[in-house]
Amino acid sequence: MAKVEIVNSLAREIKKKFKGESHKITDLLESLEENPHKGKPLGNVAGIVIKELRYKNFRFYFIVDGHKLKVFSKEELTDLLMKFVRMSDKKSQQKTINEIRQILIKIGPHGFE
């Protein structure tokens, strides 16, 4: 089973924006533990894959080690970490994706608090 981590700043943003519905969103994000291949791939930076998961008009972006995701089967993905890093609506989608790419290029996956 893969591990899902939600960055603290994103967790606060989800609670602030969605209030009572935040538990439903958290459950959706954590559903990746059971199905790690879920989500639409958006790009690749140095072996780190940026993927998106949708909920209504919002997009939740997470990063994952692309090599492990390709090579291992669903049962072997025990040490795979999926880190949710950002959220956006449809209007600011490309800006958010570019921001994630820049952080990965300059700092790497540890650049997300």
C-alpha positions in Angstrom: 0.0 0.0 0.0 1.3 3.4 -0.9 1.5 6.3 1.5 -0.3 9.6 0.9 1.0 12.8 2.6 -0.8 16.2 2.4 1.4 19.2 3.0 0.4 21.3 6.0 -0.3 24.5 4.0 -2.5 22.6 1.6 -4.4 20.9 4.5 -5.1 24.3 6.0 -6.2 25.7 2.7 -8.6 22.8 2.1 -10.2 23.2 5.6 -10.5 27.0 5.1 -12.1 26.7 1.6 -14.3 23.6 2.0 -15.1 23.7 5.8 -17.5 20.7 6.4 -16.7 19.1 3.1 -13.0 18.9 3.9 -13.3 15.3 5.2 -14.8 14.2 1.9 -11.8 15.7 0.0 -9.3 14.2 2.4 -10.9 10.8 1.9 -10.6 11.3 -1.9 -6.9 12.2 -1.6 -6.2 9.3 0.7 -8.0 6.9 -1.7 -4.7 6.9 -3.6 -3.3 4.6 -1.0 -5.5 1.8 -2.4 -5.2 2.8 -6.1 -1.8 4.6 -6.7 -2.2 4.8 -10.4 -5.2 7.1 -10.1 -4.8 10.7 -11.3 -3.9 12.4 -14.6 -0.1 12.8 -15.3 0.8 16.4 -16.1 4.5 16.3 -16.5 7.8 15.0 -15.4 10.8 16.8 -13.7 13.9 14.7 -13.1 12.0 11.5 -12.5 9.3 13.1 -10.3 5.9 12.9 -11.9 3.3 15.7 -11.3 -0.2 14.4 -11.3 -3.6 15.9 -10.8 -6.8 14.7 -9.1 -10.1 16.5 -9.7 -12.9 17.3 -7.3 -15.7 19.4 -8.9 -14.0 22.5 -10.3 -10.9 22.1 -8.2 -7.6 20.3 -9.0 -5.3 18.8 -6.4 -1.7 18.3 -7.5 0.6 15.7 -6.1 4.1 14.5 -6.8 5.3 10.9 -6.9 8.5 9.1 -7.8 7.9 8.1 -11.5 10.4 5.2 -11.5 8.7 3.4 -8.7 5.2 4.0 -10.2 6.2 2.5 -13.5 8.2 -0.5 -12.4 6.4 -1.9 -9.4 3.0 -3.6 -9.4 0.2 -2.5 -7.2 1.1 -5.0 -4.5 4.8 -3.9 -4.5 4.2 -0.2 -4.0 4.7 -0.3 -0.2 7.2 2.5 0.1 5.8 4.8 -2.5 5.1 8.3 -1.2 2.6 10.6 -2.9 2.8 14.1 -1.6 -0.1 16.5 -2.3 1.4 19.9 -2.7 -1.0 22.4 -4.2 -4.7 23.1 -5.1 -6.2 25.3 -7.8 -9.3 26.1 -9.7 -9.7 25.9 -13.5 -8.6 29.5 -14.0 -5.2 29.3 -12.3 -4.4 25.7 -13.3 -1.5 26.4 -15.6 0.1 28.9 -13.2 0.0 26.4 -10.4 1.5 23.6 -12.6 4.3 26.0 -13.6 5.0 26.9 -10.0 5.3 23.2 -9.0 7.7 22.6 -11.9 9.9 25.6 -10.9 10.1 24.4 -7.2 11.0 20.9 -8.4 13.7 22.2 -10.8 15.3 24.7 -8.3 14.9 22.8 -5.0 13.6 19.3 -5.7 10.8 17.4 -4.0 11.9 18.6 -0.5 11.0 22.2 -1.5 7.4 21.6 -0.4 6.9 22.2 3.3 
